[in-house]
Amino acid sequence: MISFQLTDEQKAMQTVAREFTEKEIIPIAAEYDEREEIPWHVVKKAHEIGLMNMSVPEEYGGQGIDALTAAIVSEEMAYGCLGINGTYGANELALAPILIAATEEQKMRFLPDFCATPKLAAFGLTEPDAGSDVANIQTTAVLDGDHYVLNGNKCFITNGGVAGIYTIFASVDRSKGFKGLTAFVVPADTPGLSGGKKEKKLGDRASHVGEVILQDVRVPVENRLGKEGDGFKIAMQTLDTTRPGVGAAAVGVARRAFEEARKYSMQRVQFGKPIAANQAIQFMLADMAMKIDAARLLVWRSAQYLTLDKQVSMEGAMAKCFAGDVAMSVTVDAVQIMGGSGYMRDYPVEKLMRDAKILQIYEGTNQVQRMVIARHILKP
């Protein structure tokens, strides 16, 4: 049976996230966008009330929330600020390889201590010459006794340089392409690991995105996730699980832009009447509302599939791709409806438009999502 009715628990979590966003995120979002800094006090408060590490099971110190509930929470917090939400969201991305591939001993060794305090995590996959093409990763992992020695540079890493723990993907044999890719858990205090340049971004500015530099970083064999060569599979499974959350964040951004434009259109008077009385504006708002609802339904379907342990590669790609495109189109239309005011920083929609662009790019560009979808629909 298909139901669109949220459970009492989901409604409660939605309310907690919505109230937190209204009280803690919205009032400071513009300031931290301007400063291009993480609001650490908000991170601490989010941790205190259980809005971080949501997918980590309770026995390891997390919240143990199902994927659909987590998507509902992500929409609410991205409504306030995509960058702040992405700071927490990076934990879900970075810890997913541990949840997917770690042994029980590894989970107990890494997760409870990490989740006990408000720490950030980082997912170290992307490099200057290896974004979607992960087979071209240059970072190497050379076995030396009971340690691997890692060397390489990662770029565009959310929480890179400020994280407490990293999941790093490196090649044990570059001649094997993606079959040489291997995943490692690397604590931030490991000698040789450091943060490099912090990126100056168009949007998403309240998150810290930077380089991660690995210079002769010695990682114990027991910190390897799975076997040598399992890295590609782990990375792809990770992205399958996190794309619904990206789609949910996109819905939050789009919904905020729509609501700001709707409110403005009912207050702005031109030629003796609110601009909302004009059919041209009404049709724009109607299209925006339809797109947002359609995007949310795709997100909820993919998140529910995750909750039911179903294969979600195509559905997650659809949700991320469609919702990301919707966020971009809706924020652009919101600026248009608000005219000159929408273009100014006195109103939030210009920030929402800048933020929305990254939703079509990170965790696999929307062109790559279409490739994933096409592979599935063209299978014999």
KOLLUMDREN-376448 format. One record per residue (C-alpha): residue in three letters; z, y, x. Coordinates in steps of 0.1 Angstrom, whole numbers, padded with zeros to 4 digits, always signed. Layout:
ALAZYX/...
end
This chain:
MET+0000+0000+0000/ILE-0009+0035+0013/SER+0019+0061+0007/PHE+0019+0098+0017/GLN+0056+0102+0008/LEU+0079+0108+0038/THR+0110+0087+0040/ASP+0144+0105+0038/GLU+0148+0100+0076/GLN+0114+0116+0082/LYS+0122+0145+0059/ALA+0155+0150+0077/MET+0139+0150+0111/GLN+0112+0174+0098/THR+0139+0198+0086/VAL+0158+0196+0119/ALA+0126+0203+0139/ARG+0115+0231+0115/GLU+0149+0249+0116/PHE+0150+0245+0154/THR+0116+0260+0157/GLU+0124+0289+0134/LYS+0157+0297+0152/GLU+0150+0289+0188/ILE+0113+0288+0195/ILE+0095+0314+0174/PRO+0117+0344+0184/ILE+0111+0338+0221/ALA+0075+0323+0221/ALA+0057+0356+0229/GLU+0081+0365+0256/TYR+0078+0333+0275/ASP+0040+0332+0270/GLU+0040+0366+0287/ARG+0063+0355+0315/GLU+0045+0322+0319/GLU+0078+0304+0322/ILE+0096+0275+0307/PRO+0126+0286+0285/TRP+0151+0262+0301/HIS+0178+0272+0276/VAL+0156+0260+0248/VAL+0150+0227+0266/LYS+0187+0222+0269/LYS+0192+0229+0232/ALA+0164+0205+0222/HIS+0180+0178+0243/GLU+0214+0184+0227/ILE+0201+0179+0191/GLY+0179+0149+0199/LEU+0144+0164+0201/MET+0135+0151+0235/ASN+0126+0116+0247/MET+0119+0106+0211/SER+0099+0074+0218/VAL+0125+0060+0242/PRO+0145+0033+0225/GLU+0182+0040+0219/GLU+0193+0013+0242/TYR+0178+0032+0271/GLY+0192+0066+0261/GLY+0164+0079+0239/GLN+0161+0086+0202/GLY+0141+0055+0192/ILE+0120+0074+0167/ASP+0088+0058+0154/ALA+0054+0073+0162/LEU+0048+0088+0128/THR+0082+0106+0127/ALA+0076+0118+0163/ALA+0042+0132+0151/ILE+0059+0151+0123/VAL+0084+0166+0147/SER+0056+0175+0172/GLU+0037+0194+0144/GLU+0068+0214+0136/MET+0076+0224+0172/ALA+0040+0232+0181/TYR+0039+0255+0151/GLY+0064+0276+0170/CYS+0048+0273+0205/LEU+0023+0248+0219/GLY+0035+0254+0255/ILE+0072+0248+0247/ASN+0064+0217+0227/GLY+0042+0205+0255/THR+0071+0207+0279/TYR+0089+0181+0259/GLY+0057+0163+0251/ALA+0050+0157+0287/ASN+0081+0135+0288/GLU+0066+0112+0261/LEU+0034+0110+0282/ALA+0052+0104+0316/LEU+0077+0079+0303/ALA+0051+0059+0283/PRO+0039+0039+0314/ILE+0075+0028+0319/LEU+0079+0017+0283/ILE+0046-0001+0284/ALA+0047-0018+0318/ALA+0082-0018+0333/THR+0104-0048+0336/GLU+0138-0047+0318/GLU+0154-0041+0351/GLN+0132-0011+0358/LYS+0138+0003+0323/MET+0175+0001+0328/ARG+0173+0016+0363/PHE+0152+0046+0354/LEU+0155+0055+0317/PRO+0193+0058+0308/ASP+0201+0081+0337/PHE+0170+0103+0331/CYS+0176+0106+0293/ALA+0213+0114+0297/THR+0207+0150+0307/PRO+0179+0176+0298/LYS+0154+0166+0325/LEU+0116+0168+0325/ALA+0091+0141+0335/ALA+0055+0143+0347/PHE+0024+0121+0344/GLY+0005+0121+0377/LEU-0030+0110+0370/THR-0054+0139+0373/GLU-0069+0150+0406/PRO-0094+0177+0417/ASP-0122+0150+0417/ALA-0108+0127+0391/GLY-0101+0139+0356/SER-0118+0116+0331/ASP-0133+0096+0360/VAL-0100+0079+0370/ALA-0120+0054+0391/ASN-0125+0083+0416/ILE-0088+0088+0423/GLN-0083+0097+0459/THR-0046+0092+0462/THR-0038+0061+0482/ALA-0010+0036+0482/VAL-0007+0015+0514/LEU+0017-0014+0515/ASP+0041-0011+0545/GLY+0067-0038+0544/ASP+0088-0034+0513/HIS+0074+0001+0505/TYR+0041+0017+0495/VAL+0032+0048+0514/LEU+0015+0073+0490/ASN-0008+0102+0501/GLY-0028+0125+0479/ASN-0028+0156+0457/LYS-0025+0157+0419/CYS-0036+0188+0399/PHE-0031+0202+0364/ILE+0001+0182+0360/THR+0024+0194+0332/ASN+0059+0197+0347/GLY+0044+0191+0381/GLY+0069+0206+0406/VAL+0098+0209+0381/ALA+0101+0173+0369/GLY+0129+0149+0377/ILE+0107+0118+0377/TYR+0070+0111+0381/THR+0047+0083+0371/ILE+0021+0084+0398/PHE-0013+0066+0398/ALA-0027+0057+0432/SER-0053+0033+0446/VAL-0043+0003+0467/ASP-0080-0002+0475/ARG-0105+0025+0468/SER-0135+0001+0472/LYS-0124-0015+0440/GLY-0128+0016+0419/PHE-0106+0015+0388/LYS-0095-0021+0396/GLY-0075-0007+0426/LEU-0055+0017+0405/THR-0018+0011+0405/ALA+0011+0028+0388/PHE+0044+0038+0405/VAL+0077+0055+0394/VAL+0086+0082+0419/PRO+0119+0101+0416/ALA+0115+0139+0423/ASP+0138+0138+0453/THR+0117+0112+0472/PRO+0109+0127+0506/GLY+0073+0139+0509/LEU+0069+0147+0472/SER+0066+0184+0465/GLY+0052+0208+0440/GLY+0022+0229+0450/LYS+0004+0258+0433/LYS+0016+0267+0398/GLU-0015+0273+0376/LYS-0023+0306+0359/LYS-0036+0297+0325/LEU-0055+0311+0295/GLY-0029+0298+0271/ASP-0002+0271+0269/ARG+0017+0295+0292/ALA+0053+0285+0284/SER+0047+0252+0300/HIS+0047+0247+0338/VAL+0014+0232+0350/GLY+0009+0227+0388/GLU+0000+0206+0417/VAL+0019+0176+0430/ILE+0016+0169+0467/LEU+0023+0135+0481/GLN+0026+0133+0519/ASP+0037+0099+0533/VAL+0058+0093+0502/ARG+0076+0060+0506/VAL+0080+0042+0473/PRO+0099+0008+0471/VAL+0078-0021+0459/GLU+0103-0025+0430/ASN+0091+0009+0417/ARG+0056-0004+0411/LEU+0048-0008+0374/GLY+0030-0042+0367/LYS+0008-0057+0394/GLU-0015-0041+0418/GLY-0046-0031+0399/ASP-0028-0027+0366/GLY-0029+0011+0368/PHE-0061+0017+0348/LYS-0049-0005+0320/ILE-0015+0012+0319/ALA-0030+0047+0320/MET-0054+0039+0291/GLN-0027+0023+0270/THR-0005+0053+0277/LEU-0032+0077+0264/ASP-0038+0056+0233/THR-0001+0060+0224/THR+0001+0098+0231/ARG-0031+0111+0216/PRO-0017+0111+0181/GLY+0010+0134+0193/VAL-0016+0158+0207/GLY-0033+0157+0174/ALA+0000+0165+0156/ALA+0005+0195+0179/ALA-0030+0207+0171/VAL-0021+0205+0134/GLY+0010+0226+0140/VAL-0010+0253+0159/ALA-0037+0254+0131/ARG-0011+0255+0103/ARG+0007+0284+0119/ALA-0026+0303+0123/PHE-0036+0296+0087/GLU-0003+0308+0074/GLU-0004+0340+0094/ALA-0039+0347+0082/ARG-0031+0339+0046/LYS-0001+0362+0046/TYR-0020+0390+0063/SER-0049+0387+0038/MET-0026+0391+0009/GLN-0010+0422+0024/ARG-0039+0440+0040/VAL-0055+0464+0015/GLN-0091+0476+0019/PHE-0112+0494-0007/GLY-0082+0494-0031/LYS-0075+0457-0031/PRO-0060+0430-0008/ILE-0087+0414+0014/ALA-0077+0380-0001/ALA-0094+0391-0033/ASN-0128+0389-0015/GLN-0146+0356-0019/ALA-0156+0356+0017/ILE-0120+0355+0028/GLN-0111+0330+0001/PHE-0137+0306+0013/MET-0126+0309+0049/LEU-0090+0302+0039/ALA-0101+0273+0017/ASP-0120+0257+0046/MET-0091+0262+0069/ALA-0067+0245+0045/MET-0091+0215+0040/LYS-0095+0210+0078/ILE-0058+0211+0084/ASP-0051+0185+0057/ALA-0078+0163+0070/ALA-0066+0165+0105/ARG-0030+0157+0095/LEU-0042+0126+0076/LEU-0061+0114+0107/VAL-0030+0120+0128/TRP-0007+0102+0104/ARG-0030+0072+0102/SER-0031+0068+0140/ALA+0007+0073+0143/GLN+0013+0048+0115/TYR-0009+0023+0133/LEU+0012+0028+0164/THR+0043+0022+0144/LEU+0029-0010+0131/ASP+0018-0021+0167/LYS-0019-0020+0157/GLN-0047-0012+0181/VAL-0051+0025+0180/SER-0077+0035+0206/MET-0104+0046+0182/GLU-0080+0061+0156/GLY-0061+0080+0182/ALA-0093+0094+0197/MET-0104+0105+0162/ALA-0071+0122+0155/LYS-0069+0140+0188/CYS-0106+0150+0188/PHE-0108+0162+0152/ALA-0074+0179+0152/GLY-0081+0197+0185/ASP-0115+0210+0171/VAL-0097+0221+0139/ALA-0071+0240+0159/MET-0098+0259+0177/SER-0119+0267+0147/VAL-0089+0277+0125/THR-0073+0299+0151/VAL-0107+0317+0157/ASP-0111+0322+0119/ALA-0075+0335+0117/VAL-0083+0362+0143/GLN-0114+0370+0124/ILE-0096+0374+0091/MET-0070+0397+0107/GLY-0097+0417+0124/GLY-0085+0442+0151/SER-0049+0433+0144/GLY-0056+0396+0150/TYR-0070+0405+0185/MET-0038+0423+0195/ARG-0006+0408+0209/ASP+0015+0424+0182/TYR+0005+0394+0160/PRO+0008+0357+0170/VAL-0028+0346+0162/GLU-0043+0358+0195/LYS-0018+0335+0214/LEU-0025+0307+0190/MET-0062+0310+0197/ARG-0056+0310+0235/ASP-0033+0280+0231/ALA-0057+0260+0210/LYS-0084+0257+0236/ILE-0064+0233+0258/LEU-0061+0209+0228/GLN-0099+0202+0233/ILE-0094+0195+0270/TYR-0062+0178+0280/GLU-0054+0141+0277/GLY-0091+0135+0277/THR-0117+0161+0266/ASN-0130+0159+0231/GLN-0163+0148+0245/VAL-0146+0118+0261/GLN-0129+0111+0228/ARG-0163+0109+0212/MET-0174+0085+0239/VAL-0143+0063+0230/ILE-0151+0065+0193/ALA-0188+0056+0200/ARG-0179+0026+0220/HIS-0159+0012+0191/ILE-0184+0019+0164/LEU-0212+0005+0184/LYS-0195-0028+0192/PRO-0215-0058+0180/
end
